[in-house]
Amino acid sequence: MPVNPRMRAQTELILDSLDSAAAFPHPDRWEQEDVGDVDYLYRHGMILVRERDADRVTDALGQLFGGGPADRQRVTAGVLRITLPPELPPVPEVLDRLDEVLGRHLATPDTVHYVCPHPCPADEPGEVPLGTVDPFPAPGLNERCCQGHRSPGAGCDGDGVVVSIVDTGLWKDAAIGHPWLAGVEGAEEHPYDKNGIIHTYAGHGTFVAGCLRCAAPRASVYVEKAFEVAAAVHESELAASLENALDKSPDILLFSSATSSRLDQALLTFDDIYERRIRDLKGLVVVAPAGNDAGRRPMFPGAYNSVISVGALSLNWRDRAPFSNFGGWVDVFAPGEGLVNAFPEGTYVTNEPPAGRHRQFHGMARWSGTSFSTPIVAGLIAARMSATGENGRQAADSLLRLARSQAIPGVGAVLYPGQACCEAGHCHQPGTGQAGPGCGCGGHHHLRG
C-alpha cells in the first residue's frame, strides 16, 4: 500500500529541514503499490566507511562508476565520511553495487537519527490545564519506596551519579518554576523561531531531563545539543555530541533518538565509539528509546545487545502504548504516554494534519514517546545506584531482573516509577500494582486506571 499521508508529512518535515537528507525509497515512488513504508533516511551523496577499508571502497567506486576521486573527511577516530562524485547514482544504488563486489557492511549510509519520523501520539506536545505546576509521574516516589527497606542515609535519589543526555540541549529558563530541574546543565537550546513561535521538537531535551530528575532528583545531569532542526541529525554529526557526552565521564549515557538502518545493519560510528570508549568502561550503562513507529523492526542504537532499549506503556500502565516499537530486542517497558513535565512558554503551531492549530504553553506540557519512558528507566538506575552502591551496569541488571519478574503478557518486562530499590519477587505483583512481601513501597504507586 502507498505511504500513509500522515507519515509522509512528518518524513517530509525532516527531508525539508535537514540539509541533504534523503529517503529510501525515493519520494517519487511513495505512490506506488509496492512501497508501504520508508525504509531508512540518509544523507545524499555521502557514505561512511571504516578508515581501514577506505582505500578498498574508493578503488571499487572508481572501478564501478569511474569519475573523479572521492573526498574523505574524518568522523571519528576510526570512521571516515566519503563524499561521492556528483555523477554517481544515488547512495542506495552505490551501496548495492559495493555490496556485490566487497561484501555487506563495508560501506554504509550516513543514516539520519530522529525522535519520531512518523506522525503518532508521541509526536507533538499537548496543552495542560492552566496552573498545572506538578510533573507526572511525581518526584520522590523512589525515596518513599526506599524508606521501607533500605538503611537510613542510603538515599534513593541519584546523588553522586552523572548522567549525560544526547538531545536538543537545555532551555535556559528550565529551572524557573520547575524545582526538580534545579542544577541541571546543558548546551543552551533556543526554542523560538524569528516570530517567537516554539520550534518543532523544541524543549525535548528539557522534558527528558525533567522525567529523569523526577526519578533521580539529585543526579548530576548534562544535556548535550545534538539536534538543531526537526529533532533529526545525520549519524556523522551525532558522533561529535556522543564524544562530548562521554568526555563528562557519565555513569549513564542516555540517547533520545533512534533510527532504522539499511538492511538492519549496525551503525559504523557507534561501533567505533563503542569499541574505543564504551566497551571497556567499567559500570557505564547506555539507555536508548525503542522508537515510536509501532513496529517490531530493530531500531538503533537501542537494538544493540550492549544498550538497554526502552519501550513505552500506555496511559493505564498495563498495555503497550500504541506508538511504541516492540519485539524481542526491546528490553523493558515503562510509562511513556501522557507524561507531564517542563516545556518552554509560548505558542506552538501544530505540524500534523490538521496542521496550523495554535497551542499555548505556560511552562508545562503533556507529551508521549519512548524518548520519555527512557529517562524514567535511566532515573531508576541512577536512584538505585545511590541507594545500593551498585555501578550502572549492576543497577541496570538488578532492575531488569525485577522487570522480567513482573512482565505483562503481550507486552514484556516492565518497570514503574518508584521501583528503584525493589527486588525481583519482593515488590509489586505482576500486572496488579499490589505490594508484594518485603516491599517498602506500600502500594503508593499502583498501576493507573
RODO-2510 file (C-alpha; in nm, 4 decimals, decimal comma):
residues 449
     n   res          X          Y          Z
     1     m     0,0000     0,0000     0,0000
     2     p     0,1197     0,3590    -0,0548
     3     v     0,2976     0,5529     0,2162
     4     n     0,0488     0,6884     0,4726
     5     p    -0,0193     1,0603     0,4086
     6     r     0,0352     1,1498     0,7745
     7     m     0,3619     0,9547     0,7808
     8     r     0,4631     1,1327     0,4609
     9     a     0,4002     1,4750     0,6189
    10     q     0,6370     1,4079     0,9078
    11     t     0,9051     1,2475     0,6929
    12     e     0,8894     1,5428     0,4574
    13     l     0,9445     1,7755     0,7553
    14     i     1,2804     1,6041     0,8092
    15     l     1,3619     1,5988     0,4382
    16     d     1,2796     1,9699     0,4031
    17     s     1,4538     2,0812     0,7227
    18     l     1,7686     1,8702     0,7444
    19     d     2,0373     1,9557     0,4904
    20     s     2,0965     1,6809     0,2301
    21     a     1,8504     1,4420     0,3955
    22     a     1,7046     1,1802     0,1602
    23     a     1,4700     0,8828     0,1883
    24     f     1,4782     0,5287     0,0593
    25     p     1,2609     0,4522    -0,1270
    26     h     1,2702     0,7884    -0,3009
    27     p     0,9545     1,0031    -0,2536
    28     d     0,8792     0,9660    -0,6265
    29     r     0,7950     0,6014    -0,5523
    30     w     0,5728     0,6624    -0,2494
    31     e     0,2511     0,6371    -0,4511
    32     q     0,3456     0,3013    -0,5977
    33     e     0,1628    -0,0040    -0,4662
    34     d     0,4859    -0,1833    -0,3689
    35     v     0,6001     0,0945    -0,1348
    36     g     0,4356     0,0624     0,2047
    37     d     0,6853     0,2467     0,4232
    38     v     1,0052     0,4466     0,4243
    39     d     1,2888     0,2016     0,4810
    40     y     1,5500     0,4465     0,6106
    41     l     1,6624     0,8082     0,5906
    42     y     2,0159     0,9003     0,4888
    43     r     2,2477     1,1782     0,3727
    44     h     2,2505     1,2408    -0,0004
    45     g     2,5858     1,1995    -0,1758
    46     m     2,7846     1,0598     0,1182
    47     i     2,8702     0,7210     0,2663
    48     l     3,0566     0,6042     0,5764
    49     v     3,3467     0,3587     0,5899
    50     r     3,5964     0,2337     0,8420
    51     e     3,9304     0,4034     0,7863
    52     r     4,0933     0,0647     0,7352
    53     d     3,8516    -0,0054     0,4474
    54     a     3,8599     0,3380     0,2826
    55     d     4,1129     0,2538     0,0100
    56     r     3,9266    -0,0619    -0,0930
    57     v     3,5983     0,1277    -0,1105
    58     t     3,7332     0,4210    -0,3111
    59     d     3,9133     0,1834    -0,5509
    60     a     3,5879    -0,0063    -0,6005
    61     l     3,3999     0,3178    -0,6629
    62     g     3,6438     0,4053    -0,9385
    63     q     3,6196     0,0629    -1,0974
    64     l     3,2400     0,0533    -1,0805
    65     f     3,1493     0,4074    -1,1748
    66     g     3,4631     0,5865    -1,2940
    67     g     3,4692     0,9581    -1,2296
    68     g     3,6987     1,1657    -1,0113
    69     p     3,8411     1,0779    -0,6693
    70     a     3,6093     1,0683    -0,3696
    71     d     3,6772     1,3213    -0,0936
    72     r     3,7264     1,1920     0,2618
    73     q     3,6505     1,3564     0,5944
    74     r     3,7143     1,2150     0,9409
    75     v     3,4050     1,1477     1,1527
    76     t     3,5551     0,9552     1,4449
    77     a     3,8990     0,8160     1,5161
    78     g     3,8204     0,5132     1,3022
    79     v     3,5423     0,6196     1,0608
    80     l     3,5574     0,8392     0,7513
    81     r     3,2800     1,0080     0,5532
    82     i     3,3281     0,9821     0,1783
    83     t     3,1695     1,2424    -0,0484
    84     l     3,0690     1,0751    -0,3718
    85     p     3,1421     1,2410    -0,7076
    86     p     2,8230     1,4121    -0,8314
    87     e     2,7980     1,1933    -1,1407
    88     l     2,7458     0,8773    -0,9334
    89     p     2,3999     0,7217    -0,8814
    90     p     2,2055     0,7764    -0,5553
    91     v     2,3587     0,6364    -0,2375
    92     p     2,1326     0,3245    -0,2125
    93     e     2,2311     0,2162    -0,5633
    94     v     2,6005     0,2824    -0,4957
    95     l     2,5850     0,0727    -0,1788
    96     d     2,4085    -0,2128    -0,3555
    97     r     2,6887    -0,2272    -0,6114
    98     l     2,9595    -0,2044    -0,3448
    99     d     2,7954    -0,4903    -0,1548
   100     e     2,8158    -0,7055    -0,4667
   101     v     3,1916    -0,6631    -0,5066
   102     l     3,3133    -0,6065    -0,1493
   103     g     3,0564    -0,7747     0,0725
   104     r     2,7972    -0,6218     0,3020
   105     h     2,8621    -0,3539     0,5604
   106     l     3,1975    -0,2316     0,4344
   107     a     3,0223     0,0911     0,3386
   108     t     2,7008     0,2261     0,4921
   109     p     2,4749     0,5299     0,4550
   110     d     2,5227     0,8383     0,6706
   111     t     2,1977     0,7474     0,8436
   112     v     1,9572     1,0056     0,9863
   113     h     1,8745     0,9725     1,3579
   114     y     1,5415     1,1142     1,4691
   115     v     1,2979     1,1375     1,7556
   116     c     0,9931     1,0376     1,5513
   117     p     0,9875     1,0076     1,1713
   118     h     0,6178     0,9267     1,1534
   119     p     0,3153     1,1091     1,2984
   120     c     0,1991     0,9334     1,6117
   121     p     0,0649     1,0200     1,9565
   122     a     0,4289     1,0537     2,0559
   123     d     0,4871     1,3339     1,8109
   124     e     0,3691     1,6743     1,9347
   125     p     0,3358     1,8267     2,2823
   126     g    -0,0126     1,8810     2,4218
   127     e    -0,1508     2,1533     2,6420
   128     v    -0,2219     2,1029     3,0116
   129     p    -0,4730     2,2986     3,2220
   130     l    -0,3614     2,6495     3,3119
   131     g    -0,1999     2,6457     3,6536
   132     t    -0,0511     2,2974     3,6227
   133     v     0,2771     2,3006     3,8151
   134     d     0,3334     1,9373     3,9130
   135     p     0,5016     1,6849     3,6836
   136     f     0,3740     1,3366     3,6229
   137     p     0,4988     1,0869     3,7305
   138     a     0,5597     1,2754     4,0530
   139     p     0,9071     1,3243     4,2046
   140     g     1,0118     1,1402     4,5170
   141     l     0,8485     0,8007     4,4609
   142     n     1,1812     0,6174     4,4813
   143     e     1,2759     0,7834     4,8082
   144     r     0,9465     0,6855     4,9739
   145     c     0,9866     0,3311     4,8492
   146     c     1,3416     0,3013     4,9797
   147     q     1,2444     0,4151     5,3288
   148     g     1,0741     0,0803     5,3772
   149     h     1,3677    -0,1488     5,3090
   150     r     1,6972     0,0420     5,2968
   151     s     1,9206     0,1533     5,5799
   152     p     1,8850     0,5168     5,6925
   153     g     2,1008     0,7534     5,4931
   154     a     2,1047     0,5365     5,1805
   155     g     1,9499     0,7999     4,9567
   156     c     1,7496     0,6612     4,6665
   157     d     1,7840     0,9874     4,4770
   158     g     2,0732     0,9595     4,2294
   159     d     2,3152     1,1548     4,4484
   160     g     2,6681     1,1233     4,3065
   161     v     2,5510     0,9732     3,9755
   162     v     2,6447     1,1512     3,6499
   163     v     2,4069     1,1308     3,3528
   164     s     2,4794     1,2575     3,0013
   165     i     2,1745     1,3095     2,7765
   166     v     2,2179     1,3413     2,3992
   167     d     1,9230     1,5519     2,2842
   168     t     1,8230     1,9074     2,1842
   169     g     2,0090     2,0865     2,4625
   170     l     1,8525     2,2649     2,7593
   171     w     1,6039     2,5526     2,7648
   172     k     1,7898     2,8166     2,9692
   173     d     1,4863     2,9013     3,1856
   174     a     1,4123     2,5374     3,2596
   175     a     1,4606     2,5579     3,6364
   176     i     1,2324     2,8634     3,6778
   177     g     0,9134     2,7276     3,8279
   178     h     1,0428     2,3701     3,7919
   179     p     1,2433     2,2983     4,1098
   180     w     1,3119     1,9380     4,0095
   181     l     1,5326     2,0754     3,7285
   182     a     1,7470     2,2931     3,9547
   183     g     2,1156     2,2284     3,8867
   184     v     2,0640     2,0541     3,5535
   185     e     2,3142     2,1846     3,2984
   186     g     2,3351     2,1662     2,9226
   187     a     2,4162     2,3318     2,5946
   188     e     2,1665     2,6142     2,5551
   189     e     1,8704     2,5472     2,3314
   190     h     1,6975     2,8349     2,1524
   191     p     1,3363     2,7139     2,1350
   192     y     1,1791     3,0015     1,9393
   193     d     1,1829     3,0957     1,5720
   194     k     1,2170     3,4540     1,4466
   195     n     0,8453     3,5077     1,5056
   196     g     0,8584     3,3845     1,8635
   197     i     0,6856     3,0542     1,7821
   198     i     0,8135     2,7410     1,9564
   199     h     1,0112     2,5241     1,7131
   200     t     0,9001     2,1711     1,6338
   201     y     1,0559     1,9409     1,8966
   202     a     1,1910     2,2385     2,0949
   203     g     1,2083     2,1596     2,4644
   204     h     1,2571     1,7884     2,4025
   205     g     1,5859     1,7724     2,5928
   206     t     1,4388     1,9724     2,8802
   207     f     1,1368     1,7418     2,9018
   208     v     1,3635     1,4349     2,9006
   209     a     1,5843     1,5819     3,1741
   210     g     1,2714     1,6584     3,3770
   211     c     1,1477     1,2991     3,3522
   212     l     1,4861     1,1723     3,4701
   213     r     1,5115     1,4201     3,7571
   214     c     1,1689     1,3209     3,8878
   215     a     1,3101     0,9705     3,9361
   216     a     1,6601     1,0795     4,0479
   217     p     1,6310     1,4346     4,1890
   218     r     1,9957     1,4642     4,2943
   219     a     2,1638     1,3149     3,9891
   220     s     2,4120     1,5362     3,8044
   221     v     2,2642     1,5849     3,4583
   222     y     2,4050     1,7458     3,1430
   223     v     2,2036     1,7743     2,8212
   224     e     2,4116     1,7749     2,5040
   225     k     2,2797     1,9558     2,1965
   226     a     2,2776     1,7069     1,9100
   227     f     1,9687     1,8230     1,7185
   228     e     1,9192     2,1596     1,5537
   229     v     1,6157     2,1067     1,3298
   230     a     1,3200     1,8671     1,3208
   231     a     1,4807     1,6602     1,6009
   232     a     1,6906     1,4864     1,3376
   233     v     2,0639     1,4658     1,2736
   234     h     2,2993     1,2797     1,0417
   235     e     2,4915     0,9935     1,2011
   236     s     2,8264     1,1549     1,1156
   237     e     2,7274     1,4730     1,3028
   238     l     2,5797     1,2905     1,6007
   239     a     2,9228     1,1375     1,6638
   240     a     3,0693     1,4639     1,7991
   241     s     2,7849     1,5031     2,0513
   242     l     2,8343     1,1445     2,1625
   243     e     3,2075     1,2019     2,2106
   244     n     3,1309     1,5182     2,4130
   245     a     2,8835     1,3296     2,6295
   246     l     3,1436     1,0636     2,7073
   247     d     3,4030     1,3302     2,7906
   248     k     3,1948     1,4073     3,1013
   249     s     3,2650     1,0564     3,2352
   250     p     2,8991     0,9672     3,2884
   251     d     2,7687     0,6680     3,4777
   252     i     2,4649     0,6650     3,2474
   253     l     2,4571     0,7674     2,8801
   254     l     2,1053     0,8404     2,7576
   255     f     2,0047     0,8669     2,3923
   256     s     1,6753     1,0273     2,2942
   257     s     1,6822     0,9287     1,9278
   258     a     1,6637     0,6142     1,7183
   259     t     1,6980     0,5128     1,3568
   260     s     1,6179     0,2319     1,1225
   261     s     1,9151     0,1300     0,9133
   262     r     1,9843    -0,0127     0,5720
   263     l     1,9374    -0,3906     0,5894
   264     d     1,9055    -0,3528     0,9691
   265     q     2,2835    -0,3258     0,9911
   266     a     2,4759    -0,1769     1,2817
   267     l     2,5981     0,1839     1,2761
   268     l     2,9667     0,2296     1,1936
   269     t     3,0098     0,5418     1,4073
   270     f     2,8525     0,3858     1,7144
   271     d     3,0522     0,0665     1,6620
   272     d     3,3749     0,2659     1,6520
   273     i     3,2936     0,4780     1,9584
   274     y     3,1737     0,1738     2,1493
   275     e     3,4931    -0,0158     2,0757
   276     r     3,7183     0,2765     2,1681
   277     r     3,5369     0,4438     2,4553
   278     i     3,2449     0,2437     2,5969
   279     r     3,3198    -0,1290     2,5931
   280     d     3,5999    -0,1173     2,8481
   281     l     3,4412     0,1418     3,0793
   282     k     3,3525    -0,0455     3,3932
   283     g     2,9994     0,0302     3,5020
   284     l     2,8830     0,2650     3,2251
   285     v     2,5294     0,1842     3,1102
   286     v     2,3770     0,3089     2,7830
   287     v     1,9991     0,3550     2,7575
   288     a     1,8038     0,4356     2,4383
   289     p     1,4417     0,4532     2,3195
   290     a     1,2865     0,1721     2,1207
   291     g     1,1308     0,4288     1,8871
   292     n     0,7803     0,5425     1,8003
   293     d     0,6964     0,3518     1,4797
   294     a     0,4515     0,0998     1,6319
   295     g     0,6539    -0,1833     1,4760
   296     r     0,8924    -0,4620     1,5694
   297     r     1,1772    -0,3670     1,3363
   298     p     1,5065    -0,3150     1,5279
   299     m     1,5996     0,0492     1,5820
   300     f     1,9496     0,1673     1,6631
   301     p     2,1257     0,2196     1,8968
   302     g     1,8594     0,0508     2,1119
   303     a     1,8865    -0,2766     1,9181
   304     y     2,2472    -0,3286     2,0271
   305     n     2,2908    -0,6007     2,2902
   306     s     2,5071    -0,3585     2,4872
   307     v     2,2292    -0,0953     2,5062
   308     i     1,9141    -0,1053     2,7198
   309     s     1,6221    -0,0382     2,4863
   310     v     1,3069     0,1085     2,6386
   311     g     0,9530     0,0874     2,5048
   312     a     0,6508     0,2828     2,6282
   313     l     0,3492     0,1762     2,8307
   314     s     0,0094     0,3292     2,7621
   315     l    -0,1864     0,5619     2,9894
   316     n    -0,3150     0,2750     3,2034
   317     w     0,0368     0,1328     3,2541
   318     r    -0,0967    -0,2144     3,1661
   319     d    -0,0664    -0,2121     2,7868
   320     r     0,1951    -0,1193     2,5316
   321     a     0,1481     0,2363     2,4084
   322     p     0,0018     0,2293     2,0559
   323     f     0,3012     0,4139     1,9102
   324     s     0,5759     0,2158     2,0839
   325     n     0,8034    -0,0208     1,8970
   326     f     0,8237    -0,3716     2,0365
   327     g     0,9819    -0,7116     1,9829
   328     g     1,2406    -0,9353     2,1413
   329     w     1,5096    -0,6678     2,1070
   330     v     1,3215    -0,4296     2,3438
   331     d     1,4488    -0,4871     2,6978
   332     v     1,1897    -0,3131     2,9136
   333     f     0,8758    -0,1004     2,9011
   334     a     0,7983     0,1967     3,1259
   335     p     0,5291     0,4683     3,1326
   336     g     0,5596     0,6832     2,8212
   337     e     0,2131     0,8119     2,7300
   338     g     0,0636     1,1318     2,8688
   339     l     0,3612     1,2315     3,0815
   340     v     0,3717     1,5896     3,2139
   341     n     0,6883     1,7917     3,2573
   342     a     0,8675     2,1192     3,1871
   343     f     0,8249     2,2853     2,8485
   344     p     0,9040     2,6332     2,7085
   345     e     0,6408     2,9029     2,7486
   346     g     0,4751     3,0395     2,4370
   347     t     0,2811     2,9457     2,1244
   348     y     0,3302     2,6225     1,9338
   349     v     0,1810     2,5610     1,5887
   350     t     0,0964     2,2004     1,5085
   351     n     0,2511     2,0242     1,2101
   352     e     0,0308     1,7165     1,1985
   353     p    -0,2920     1,7224     0,9993
   354     p    -0,4957     1,9259     1,0553
   355     a    -0,1856     2,1406     1,0723
   356     g    -0,1737     2,5024     1,1817
   357     r    -0,3502     2,4804     1,5163
   358     h    -0,2124     2,7130     1,7838
   359     r    -0,1384     2,5673     2,1260
   360     q    -0,0471     2,7836     2,4249
   361     f     0,2049     2,6633     2,6826
   362     h     0,2789     2,8111     3,0227
   363     g     0,5845     2,6147     3,1274
   364     m     0,4382     2,2633     3,1294
   365     a     0,3246     2,0182     2,8623
   366     r     0,1809     1,6702     2,8225
   367     w     0,3936     1,4621     2,5869
   368     s     0,4271     1,0983     2,4858
   369     g     0,7018     0,8833     2,3404
   370     t     0,9644     0,6208     2,4088
   371     s     1,2040     0,9163     2,4426
   372     f     1,0284     0,9859     2,7735
   373     s     0,9928     0,6309     2,9028
   374     t     1,3706     0,6032     2,8543
   375     p     1,4674     0,8678     3,1159
   376     i     1,2273     0,7072     3,3637
   377     v     1,4312     0,3871     3,3371
   378     a     1,7606     0,5803     3,3430
   379     g     1,6392     0,7664     3,6527
   380     l     1,5517     0,4398     3,8251
   381     i     1,9042     0,3147     3,7523
   382     a     2,0587     0,6353     3,8921
   383     a     1,8422     0,6250     4,2040
   384     r     1,9282     0,2609     4,2681
   385     m     2,2998     0,3306     4,2275
   386     s     2,2939     0,5905     4,5049
   387     a     2,0933     0,3620     4,7333
   388     t     2,2823     0,0356     4,6857
   389     g     2,6331     0,1309     4,5778
   390     e     2,5978    -0,0706     4,2577
   391     n     2,7567     0,0697     3,9433
   392     g     2,5415     0,1494     3,6419
   393     r     2,5541    -0,1930     3,4821
   394     q     2,4932    -0,3716     3,8106
   395     a     2,1966    -0,1483     3,8955
   396     a     2,0542    -0,1933     3,5465
   397     d     2,0891    -0,5717     3,5699
   398     s     1,9079    -0,5715     3,9063
   399     l     1,6226    -0,3635     3,7689
   400     l     1,5916    -0,5742     3,4549
   401     r     1,5568    -0,8845     3,6738
   402     l     1,2752    -0,7080     3,8565
   403     a     1,1214    -0,6017     3,5242
   404     r     1,1211    -0,9575     3,3932
   405     s     0,9694    -1,0883     3,7173
   406     q     0,6667    -0,8612     3,6696
   407     a     0,6383    -0,8934     3,2914
   408     i     0,2963    -0,8281     3,1389
   409     p     0,1765    -1,0896     2,8869
   410     g     0,1671    -0,9427     2,5397
   411     v     0,3868    -0,6507     2,6444
   412     g     0,7073    -0,7692     2,8106
   413     a     0,9262    -0,6754     3,1044
   414     v     0,8062    -0,3600     3,2815
   415     l     0,9299    -0,1064     3,5351
   416     y     0,7271     0,1569     3,7190
   417     p     0,8227     0,4854     3,8863
   418     g     0,9251     0,4263     4,2468
   419     q     1,0764     0,0820     4,1966
   420     a     1,4454     0,1740     4,2090
   421     c     1,5121    -0,0211     4,5291
   422     c     1,2710    -0,3080     4,4722
   423     e     1,3983    -0,6603     4,4220
   424     a     1,2625    -0,9330     4,1955
   425     g     0,9967    -1,1297     4,3817
   426     h     0,9630    -0,8725     4,6592
   427     c     0,7756    -0,5846     4,5028
   428     h     0,4566    -0,5318     4,3056
   429     q     0,2829    -0,8411     4,1884
   430     p     0,2933    -0,8701     3,8085
   431     g     0,0200    -0,6674     3,6448
   432     t    -0,1607    -0,5782     3,9713
   433     g     0,0229    -0,2876     4,1285
   434     q    -0,0205    -0,4558     4,4684
   435     a     0,2754    -0,4534     4,7041
   436     g     0,4416    -0,7897     4,7470
   437     p     0,6164    -0,9410     5,0508
   438     g     0,9147    -0,7423     5,1692
   439     c     0,8253    -0,4405     4,9578
   440     g     0,8641    -0,0984     5,1161
   441     c     0,6581     0,0744     4,8516
   442     g     0,3391     0,0462     5,0491
   443     g     0,1409     0,0272     4,7280
   444     h     0,1746     0,4031     4,6793
   445     h     0,2467     0,3755     4,3112
   446     h    -0,0255     0,1400     4,1987
   447     l    -0,0835     0,0996     3,8309
   448     r    -0,3042     0,3642     3,6788
   449     g    -0,6635     0,3022     3,5886
***
